[in-house]
Amino acid sequence: MVIRSIDPRRTAVMVIDMQNDFIAPGAVLFSQMGYDFVPAMADFLDRCRQKGMQIIYTQNVLRADSKDMGKSGDFCQAIKEGKALVEGTPGAEIYAPLAPKEGDIVLKKHRYSSFFGTDLDIILRTGGFDTVAITGVCTEACCFSTARDAGALGYDVAFLSDLTGTMDYPDLGFGPMTAQQMQNAMLTNIALTSAHVMTAQQLLELPVRD
């Protein structure tokens, strides 16, 4: 898939799960990659707003009583113990340097994909959006799931290589992977199967469709 031009007013920029529990130093699910690109993301989002793009933040949250946890706790001990992404806690809030601004949309979700169990598709179709740009954490989970679902629903998908990130992976029987190794593997996968992988600057420099 190749995106050769965009209409900024029909482009939605997804800011996926840039929450304290992932981004704030010392966080239980801390992503160093995510933390490192915060200044660049803040500048990028302002430039997107100036061009008329819609910014949509997601918050991955679960009820304090765990009644909507489903299988999420099977893959994350911090979630299973109620120590991360609990709705209404400081850790679930958007990281302050990236706080939403007037006109931005904040969408709460409960699974990896921003489309699963939310009204995101309704928002995009009502607004006439045809292009979705993916930023945030984690590349291989929520970002990838959202990108793949967006493509399946017929949207053009730009996946921003320098404004997505992840964390180190332990050896789960197949050898450990550093965050950069995971990022590289996923970008290759995504470019082959799901989206146009590009940098934030390349998105901003795409020709504007008539």
N, C-alpha and C positions, 0 to 999 in steps of 0.2 A: 504494500500500500504506500502511495506517495501523495502527500498533500502539497499541491503546487501554489495554491492561493487560498485566502480566507476572507470572509466577511467578518470583521471584528465584532459587529453587533449581533452576529449569529454564532459567536464563539463563547463557550463557557470554560473557564479555567477552574479545575477542581483542585482544592487544597485539602489533601486527604490526611486527616488524623494528626495534624501538627499540634498535638496536645501536650500538656505538661508531663504526663506519664511516659511520653516518648522523647520529649525534646528538652525539658528542663534538666540541667546538670544534677546528677545524682538520682534521676528518675529510675523507677523499678524496671522499666522497659526501654532504657535510654538508647537512643541511636546517635552515635557520634556524627555519622554522616549527615543526619537530619539537622543536628545542632549546627554543624559547620556551615551549611548553606542558608541559614536563617537570614543573614543580612542581604544576600543576593536575592532571596525569595521576596523579601519585603520590598526591595527596589523593583523587582520584576512585576509584582502585583500592582504597584502604583502605576507603572508604565502601561500595564494592561487596562487598568481603570481609565487612564487618560485616552486610550484608544477606543473605549466604549465596550470592552469585553465584560461579561458577567463573571464575577468571582463567586464561587460556591465552596464554602468550607464544609467539611464533614467532621463530626465528632462520633467516634466509636464509643458507645456507652452501653452499660448494662445496669439493670435495676439493682438496688442495694439488697433486695431480698433474693436475688439470683434466679428469679422465676423465668427470666428470659435468656438464661445462660446457654441452654441447649448443650451442644458439644464443645463450646468454646473453652471451657475449663479443662477438657481432656488434652488440649494442646498447649496450655499456658498455666503454669502453677500459680502465678500471681493473680490471674483472673479467677482461678478456682478458689483461691483463698480470700477473694474479695479485696485484694490489695491494689488493683489497677482498673482503670476505666469505669469506675463506679459513678453513675449519674449523680450530679449534685456535689461531687467532691472537687477540690482544687485540681487534682491530677487529671480530671476529665476535661478541664477547660482548655481553650485554645491558648497556646503559648503567647504571653503578653506582647512581645515585639511584633507579632503577626496578627494582632487583634483585628477582627473584622471592622470594616468601615461602612459608612452610610451607603446603602444600595447593595451591599453584599448579602448573600443568602447563607444561613447556617442550617445544615441538615444533620439531624441525628440518625445514626444507623446502628445496627446491632450485629452485623456480620461483616465479613471482609468486603463484599461488593457494596458500593454506594447505591446500587439499584435494588438490592434485595430487601424487600419489606419497607421500602421508602416511596416517596412520591417524586423522586428525581426525574424519572422519565416523563411524568406529567408536566413538571416544571419546564423541562427542556422543550417538549413539543408545544406547549402553550406559548412559550416565548419564541418559537420559531428557530431554535438553535439547531445547527447541523454539524458543528464541530466541537469536540471536547478535548481539552488539553489536561494532561494528568501531571500533577506535582504531589509531593508529600512522602509519607512513609506508611508501610514498608513496601519496597518495590515488589517483592515476590508474593506479597499477600494482598493487602487492600488495594494497592495501586494497580497491580496486575489484574485482579478480579474485576475492578471497576473498568479498566481499559477493555478487557475481553468482553464484558457484558455490553459496554457502549458500542463496540463494533458489531456485536450480534444483533443489536437493536437498530443498526443502520447508520450510526453516527461516524463521521470521520474522526479518527483518534490520533492526537499528537502526544507522544510520551516523552517527557522532558528528561534527558539523561543526566543533566547537572542539577536538577531540582527534585530528584527522587533519590531515596537512599534506604539503607537497611542497617543491620547489625551483624556482628560475628555469629557464626553458627558452631555449636559444639559437634563433636563426632557422634553421630547417631547410627553408626554402623557403616558409614560410607566415607569416613574421613571428615575432618573439620573444614569449614570454609570461612575465610575472612569476609567482612562486609563487602570489600571491593571485589572479591572473587564471586560472591553471590550477585552483586550488582552487574558485573560483566556477563555472567551466565544468563541472567534474566533479560538484560537488554538485547542479547543475541536472540533469545527465544521470542521476545516481544516483537522485535523487528521482523522476524521471519513469519510470525503467526497472527499478530494482533493489532499493530499500530505502526505509525511512522515515528521512529525514534529520532529525536532532534534535540538541540540545545534550546534553552530559553531565548537566547539571542536570535537563533534561526527562526523561531516562531514569530518573534517581533518583526523580523525582516521579510516575512513572506509577503508577496504582492497582494494587494487588496483587490478582491473580486469586484467587477463592475455590477 
